[in-house]
Amino acid sequence: MSEIPKTSSIDLHTAIEYAANEDSGSFERESLLSEFARKPDGDSIWDKAYSMAQQEESEGENPYSEFDDIPVSELIELSKKVRATADFRERYQLMAEEAPNGKIWFDVLTGFSSLDVEVGIETYLTSRLENIPNRKFEVGVDLGCATGRVAEVLTKFCDRTVGLDASEALIEVAKQRSGDEVEYRVGDVTALQSADNSVDIITATGLIGALNAHQEVRLFEEASRVLKDGGMLIDGYWENNLQAALIKLSWKNTLADMIVDTVSGKYQAGHLNGHQRDDLRRHTGLARTKHKYSWIPQTSVVVYEKDKKKLAAQIRGYSRGLDTG
């Protein structure tokens, strides 16, 4: 078996190189995750993840695991609670509970493998304003703000920032972290309280893909309603990168990712596919562009702009079979 790399901080190139090694076990974990994507409720899939994570823990080999201070038994207990909870809001509420290491589960699970998407948003907004010195947008709104990481980024670019989330517990954490910089509210992302044409920027990172079709339609309709002309709805995602490598480097990491995807409802039925989402954003008057801010890992910010001219140009290109997004 190849030597297991041990580091106190994750190195991108070493992690990806190790994940690509046949002896790392990452291919078996990747296979399990593929099965999980097809059948997220499959008992045998979860049982295998439990068994392999327990075996890994008993052998003391958790390469690149971000959970050395949390026993596998605690991850298993949390996963069973999540799987037994049908309602999204109730599943999400479990993320506000305290983990064995004293942090809340949301920070433990979403922080272990995700390169900070707020870096991408900050990079993109900086580029938008680089030729306009000393200018800020008036109003920014972060939907699904959770503990406030992205909302805090928006404060650098907006005179007024609002964070909205369904979890009262996570909102309280966000308030403690951000103080008075952000106006945090408990609310529904599909029924915004903002007035028509009143918001410059909406961020919804990691949220859009977790909504069912009806919720996503309502979110895009509401975003279009409240955005000013030229306003932006911003999402972000990771492609073939460190996140994917980290998830496959440890059975604990793999199990944690399965929990996160179950909480978000990522693999539940009823989501819009790419073509349906394109039809929706055109219907709601939003042009779409993708901005890469990092090649390795491949990380992108997706921007939906309330821009009639840009949308018309994209529709003309779409009718000619061109990829304008």
Summary of the structure (lengths in Angstrom):
residues: 325
radius of gyration: 20.4
end to end distance: 43.9
largest distance: 60.7
contacts: 1029
relative contact order: 0.14
helix: 48%
strand: 16%
